[in-house]
Amino acid sequence: MMLDDVQSRLDALVGALDGQDAGAIIAATEDLATAVILFRGTAIPAGSEQRARALIGKTLGQLEAAAIRVNILKDWTRQRIDKSHEIRGTHHRGIALTY
């Protein structure tokens, strides 16, 4: 079922987010987007509706968790950038604060 492919791609994205590997995050995001696009064009086989609903519910929960991970990584990155600018005596636009 195409939904299984979406689920496996989402699992890969969560793993990439947890690993904080930018290249892997980009690749996993692109793979997930492709799987979702392909899934949108397919019909759910008769008799698989309940399983599809369960997988969709699980997937939505994982997407929410992935969004939280992205926000945390974004905050950590912003803090690192700010700290770097602090150490160099510049603010976020690269203009020296004091000379």
SULVENGI-V410843 format. One record per helix or strand of 3 or more residues. SS is the DSSP state (A for helix, B for strand). FROM is the first residue (numbers start at 1). TO is the last residue. If there is no record, write none. Layout:
((SS | FROM | TO) (SS | FROM | TO))
//
This chain:
((A | 2 | 19) (A | 22 | 40) (A | 49 | 88))
//
